[in-house]
């Protein structure tokens, strides 16, 4: 899933449907499809893989690389068929 956010009166709000991603101040990818990743790749140097994110120490999950800020988090969730 791909979610884009904009700033409105100093608050982070969902970007309206159809907003170009280069106008977003925050882009969130969760289990992104290849098509969603393709939409984001022109805007960032790379999208970290799950393996990359799992390697990151908990104390370093917010980092800056090539002028972009990245945040990786662990979120509890349901596993299919459970």
N, C-alpha and C positions, 0 to 999 in steps of 0.2 A: 504494500500500500504506500502511496505517496501523499503526503500532506504538505501544503505550503502555507506559510504564515506571513502576515504583513504587520506593520506597526500602525496603531490607531490610537491617537491621544496618549502615546507612551506605553500602550499595552500591546501584547502579542495577540493577534486575532487571526482566525482562519482567513486565508485569501479567498476572495470570491472565485467561483468556478470560472475557468477561462483566463485567469490572471497569468500572464507570462511568468515563468519560473525565475527569470532574471530580475523580476521586480520583488521577489520574496526576500525577506531577511532571514528566514529560517526554513529549511526543507528537511522533512522527516521521512525517512524510508524505513519501512518495517516489512520484512518478507517481500521485498520489491520484486516485481517481475522484470524480465530483461527489457521490456518496453519502457517501464518506469525508469530503470537505470539509464537507458539510452537518452531519456529526456533530461536527466540531471548531469550526465557526463560532460556536456559542453561547458558546464558552469564550474566544475571542480576538477582538480588534477587527477583524482582517482576516488573511487568509492571503496572503503575498507571492506574486505571479505569477512565472513563470520569467523574464520580462523584468525585473521588479523585482530579482530575485536576481542576474541577470547584470550589472546596472548597479552593484552594490555593489563598492566597491574591496576588494581582498584584505585590506587592513589593517582593514576595518570590517565583517567578516562576522559578528562577534558584537556584537549591539547590543540595547538595551532601548528599547521603545516602548510607551507607555501601560501601564506596569507589567508588561509581558511581555518575556521574553528570547527573542531569535531568534538562531539560528545557521544560516548557509548555508554549504555546503561544495561543492567540486567533487570528484566521485568518478569515477575512471576506470571505464568499463564497456563492455560489448559493444553494438554497434549491431545491430539486427535484420538477419538474413541475412548475417552476417559471422562 
